Amino acid sequence: MYDTVLGYLSHRRGRRALEGMTAHNKTHRVVVIGGGYAGTLAANRLQQNPDIDITLINPRPQFVHRMRLHQMAAGAREAVVDYGTLLGSGVRLLADRVDRIDTANRRIDLASGDSMGYDYVVYAVGSTALVPESVEGAAEFAHTVAEYEAAQRLRATVNALAPDAWITVVGAGFTGIEVAAELATGGRTVSLVAGAQLAPTLGGPARRAVSRWMAKNGVGLLEDAMVTEVRPDAVVLDDGTVWRSDLTIWAGGFDVPDLASRSGLRTDMLGRLITDATLTSIDDDRVLAAGDAAAPSGKALRMACYTAGPMAATAADTILSRIAGTPPEAFSLGYLGSCLGLGRRSAVMQFTRRDDTPLDVHLRGRVAGAVKELVLKGILWSLRREGRKPGATSWLKNGDTVTSPALVDAKGSGHDGPIG
């Protein structure tokens, strides 16, 4: 999924040799929970072993291209794709929701009341929007855009607004900036509450380029400001200012589902499943994790599609290795950059070191916008290729691998909850 100029330099790779597999008809049952970028790639990659029975469980019968949800909310395009065009023939899709992972009995309990056994689980439940309870009115009056249903509601609300309505976006990470930019290029009056810093993960030159784009395209930038209350027609800032807002969109960060903690598996303080270097749960070697809901080390990994793909491939490879009786490899990922969309045709592309720290090098404007669109199309192309040619995805590695689980701030149940 990561075969783009951002660094997923995938190439055709031969099928994994499965030395150690005995000749028998026994099927290994692998259940992948979550059909986003990570879950879809992991399920497709597991097809390298024809003896694996692969089930992908997802609440929706269609794939959500999450990186297009801000475009969908602004009315620019749809963000769903037919799973039939993405999944390999060896993957079975089950539209249901998982209530609990019963690790003692190796059973998945489903919301429909059914259950199914497993030999291995890939935990790839992704993330959701974080709306802090401490901000009065945020949960009641603010919209979010991190999930398909939320984006649908937001689009309907935007379409019903008067042309001169004021829209306020809270949060100046990638999600907040992309939502604000998309709405502004669609002719809407938009303000962005940036908190302490606009686009904090970007380097200074790239950040200034974003700020200039905002000014040029009429986005009101409220820097060094925080929202303390959301009302039906306004937001209240930390200095007491009441700012008109006919529609408020909260893009202040991501939370993760609590399925792991409800299933008795240890999570970090964000609620992510704690794993070892091979992305295996520290509590159960039959449970693997990938994507936003996985915590493979004490280091903070970017919650992004860029990260999810290599994690998914590593988790699948760990299962394949264990079935084959060979030692699995540790997860390693090197970053090259990130690309921030600014409306329909523009973007800022930030180049980074392999550890994801920004360089003072960036690309901006229409060329960067073309790169962003290439990335978005390339993600689906890569998923399809992995479905047709399991094992095809490769990625840039860092040299440093995860060597210890993320035990800092670990907990056994529940979570406080947390990019954009």
N, C-alpha and C positions, 0 to 999 in steps of 0.2 A: 504494500500500500504506500510504500514510501520511496517509490522509484521516481523521484522528482529532483529538480535542481536544488532542493533543500537538503539533499544528502542521502536519500534512500536509493543507493546505487545498486539496484537489484539486477540480477542476471540469471539466466537459465542455469539451474543447478540439477545435477542428477539425483535420482531418488536415493534417499538415505539407505545405506546398507543396514539391514536388520540382523546382524550376526547375533546369535544367541537365541533367536526364535526357533522353537521346535516345530516340527511339522504336525499340526493338529488343526482341528476345526473349531476350537474354542474361540469365542468372540470376547474381546475386551470391551467393556461398556464405558464410554466416556461421555459425560454430560457437560456441556458448556452452558453456563448460566449468563445470559446477556448477549444480545445480538448486535452490539455496536461495532466499532472499528476493531477492537481487540477480540471480541468473541467470534466475529465472523471470520477473521483471519486465522485464529487458532483452530476453529472447526475445520476450515478448508485444509490447513496444513497437516492435520492429523490423518488425512486420507492417504498419506504416504504408506501407512500400514493397512492393508486391505482387511486384516482381521479385527479392526476396531469398529465397533458399532457407535456411531457418532450422532448424538442428539443435541441440537441447539435450541435452548429454551429462551423465548423472548416474549414480553407482554404483548407486543404488536406483531401483526402478520406481515408488516412491511419494514424494510430497513430505513432508519432515519439518518440522513446525511447531515449530521449535527452541525457541521461547519457552515451549512447553508441556512440554518434556522433564522439568523438575523435577516437574510434576504427574503425568506418566506414571510417573516413578520412584517416586513415593509411592503409586501405585495409584489416583490420583484420576480419570484419564482417559487416552485415547489421544492420540498426537501425530502421526499420519500422515494424509495427505489424498490422495485420488486425483488424480493429475495431470490426468486427463481433465476434472475440474471447474475447473481453474485455467488451463490453457493454451489459447490461441487456436487456431483451426483451421489456421492457417498455420505452426504450430510442430510439428516432428517430434521425439519423445522417443526417445533411444537410451540404454538401460540398459547402461552400460559404464564402465570407468575409463580415464582418459587416462594413458599412461606418459610421453609426451614430446610437446612441441610442436616440430616440425622447421621452424623459421622459414625456413631456407634454401630448402626445397622447398615451403613452405606446406602442410605435411601434419601431421595429428594421428595419432600412433601409439597404438593402444588396447591394453589389457591382454588382450583377446580374441585379439590377433594381427592384427586388421584395421587398416586405416588409411583416412583420408579427407582429401581436399584441402579447402582453405579460401581465401577471399579476405580475410576478417577473422575474428579471434578475440576473444571477450569472456571474459576470465579472471576467473571468479567462484567460486573453489574454496572460499571460506569459511575457517573456522578449526576447530581441534581443541583438546582440553584440553592444558594444559601441566602435566606432572608432572616436577618437577626431578630430575635424576639425582643431584644433590648430597644429597638427603634419602634416607637409607638406608631401604629397604623400601617407599618410596612407590609405585614402579612395580609392585612385586610384590603388595602387600597393600591398597592404596587403590583405591577405585572412583572413577569420574568420571561426569559427566552431560552432557558437551558434545555427544555424538553419540548417534544413535538406538540403536545396538547396545549402547553403554555404559549407556544408560538402561534398556534391557531387562534387562541383567545385574544392574543395581542393584535394579530392581524385584523380580526373582526372589530376590535376597539378602535384601532387606527383608522380603518375605513369609515367608521361611524363618526369620527371627529369632524368638526367644522374646519374649513381650510386654514383659518387663522388661529387654530388651537395651539397652545404651548405644551411642548413635550419636554420632560426632564428625565435624563438618564443618570442614574446614580452608579458610579463605579467607572474608573478610567483604566481598567485592564483591557485586554484585547476584546472581550465580549462587549463591554460598554462602549468602547470607541467604535467598533464595527457597527453596532446597532445605531448609534448616534449618526455616524457618517452615512449609513444607508438611508435613514429617514430624511436626513438633510438633503441628500441628492435627489430624493423624491419630492422635494418642495416643502417639507415640513419645517416648522420653527422649533429648533431643538437647542436645549442647554445640557451641558455635561458637567456634573458635579465630580470633580477630579480627586477629592481627598488631598492627601499630602503631596502627591506627585502624579502627573500625567504619564501613562505608560511606563511604570517603574522598571520593567524588565528590559527596556530599550536603553541603548547608549545615548549620551547627550545629543550628538548630531541628529540621530534618528528621531529622538523625542522632539527636538525643535522643528523638524520637518513635519511631524504630526500636528504640532501646535500651529504652524503656518497654514497647513491645509484647513484646519478648523476655522481659523480666522477668515481665510479666503472664501470659505463655503458657508459662512454665516452661523456656525455652531458657537453658541455662547459658552465659554469655558470658565467655570467657577473653580479656580484653584485655591488650595489651602482652605477648603470648605468641606464640612461634613453635614450629612442630613441627620437630624435628631428626631424628626417626626414627619410622617406622611399623612396628608389629609386628602379628602376627595378632590380638591381643587388647588392644592398647594403643597409645598414641602417647607419645613422649617429648618433653617441652617443653624449651625452651632453658635453663631454670633447673634441669634435671635431673629435674623431676617426671615420674613415670610415670602417665599418665592412662588409666584403663580405657576401652577402645573396642572393642566387639564388632563394629562396622562403622565403617570410616573412609572418608569421602568427600572427595576432593581437588578443591577449587574455587578454586585459587590463580591462575588466569589462563588465557589462551589462547595457543596456538601456531598456526602456519599451515603448510599443506603445502609441500613443497619443490619442487613441479613447475616453478615459474618458474626457479629456480636450476639445476635439472637440465636445463632446456631452454636454458641459456646466456643467460638474461635477468637483468639486474641487479636485485638486491633490497636492501632496507634491512636493518638488523641484526635485525629481527624476522622476516625472510624474505618481506616483502611486496613485490610487484612495483612498482618505481619508475616513476611516470608523470609526464607534463607536466600543464599546466593543463587539457587536454581529456581527461584520463585515458588518454592514449596512452603506451605503453611508450617510454622514452627510447632504447631499442635498436631498435625495430621499429614503424613506423607502421601496421602491420596488426594489431597486438596492443593491445587495450584492456583495462582492468581496472576492477573494481568490487567493493565489499564489503570484508569483513575482510582479504582478501589483497591489497589495493591500497594504495599509499602515494603519494597525489597531491601531497604537499608536505612540507616539513620540520616542519609542525605536526602534533601528535598529534590524530587524529580518533577519536572514540569508536567502538570496535568494537561495533556494534549494528545492529539492524534499522532504527532511525531513520536511520542514516547510509547503510546499504546501498541503500535505495530511490532516493534522489536520485542517488547515484553510478551506479546501474544505468541510470537514465533518461538521465543525461548521457552515459554511454558509448554507449548505443544512439543517442542523438541525434548524437553525433560521427560514428558510422558513416554514419548517414543523410545527414548534411551532406556528408561526403566523397564518397559516391556521387553526390550531387546536384551536387557541384562548388561548394558554398557554404562559407564559413568556419564552423567549429564554435565553439560558445560554451564559455567556461571554466567549470569546476565551481565552484559556490557553494552553500553551505548555511548556513542560520541555525537554531539550535536554539531550542526553547521550553521543553523540560523533559524529565524522565524519570519513569517510574512503577515503583516497586518493590513487587512483590506480597508480601503477608504472609499466607500461608495462603489459605484458600478464599474469604474474603469481604472481607479488609482489604488496604490498601495505603498507601503514602506516595508522593505525587506532588510531585516537586521542580520548581519553576519556575526557569528559567535565563535568562541573557542569551543573545544570539544566538551568542556565542562559546563557549557551553556552561558558563560559570562560574556557580555557583549563586547565586541570590538568597535572601534570608532570608524567603522565602515558600514555603509548602508546604500541601498538602491531605492529610489523613490520615483513616483509618477506612473505614467502609463506602462512603461516597461515592467515595473514591479507589479502593476495590476495584472498584466498578462501572465506573469509568473504565478501570481496568486490563483488565477483561474486555471492555470495548468496544474497546480497542486491539487485543487479541488476535483478536477476531472481525473487526475492521475491516481487519486486514492481509490476511486471505484474501479478503474482499470486494473490496479494492482490486486484488489480483492478478487476480481474476476480471474486474473491470471493465476492466483494462488489456488482458486477453485479448480481450474483446468489442469494446472501443473503444480501439484502440491510440493512444497519445498523450494519454490522459486524465489521467495523473498529473502534478500540479504540486506545488510545495513552497515553503516559505519560504526565501528567500535571505538571505545575510548582508550583501551590499554589497561586502565584500572577497572577491575571487576568488583562487584559486591562481595564482600568477604564476611559480613556478619549481619544478622537480622536487626530490624529496627526496634530495639527493645526500649529505647528512650520513650517515656510517657506511654508505655503500653498499658492496656487495660483489658479486662476479661469480658466486659459486657457494657453495652451502651456507648455513646460517644458524644463529645461536646459539639462536634461538627465544625468544617471550615466555614484556572485561572481565568481567567477570562481571556 
